[in-house]
Amino acid sequence: MHGYGDDKAKVLARLRRIEGQVRAIEQMVQDDKYCIDVLTQIAASNSALKSVALLLLDDHLKHCVYQATQDGGTVADEKIDEASAAIARLVKS
């Protein structure tokens, strides 16, 4: 089971809500809504995605990375490097 296993329902619910937000943005563009209103909704969607990403990262650190550090060896090093790379991607976005 992945680290987000306990939060899977919460993650899926948030992703469905974001999917609805993105569909609403598409409809706003089709309806020629004011560009600032569209940009505001895009910012809200980006924020929601980052929130999901942070939840997944937290679960990954608490489950996968923690377990790997308990086991030790090269797997621990790999999981820490993997988490560092994921954090770097999130910071850049």
Beta strands, then each sheet from edge to edge (+ up, - down):
end
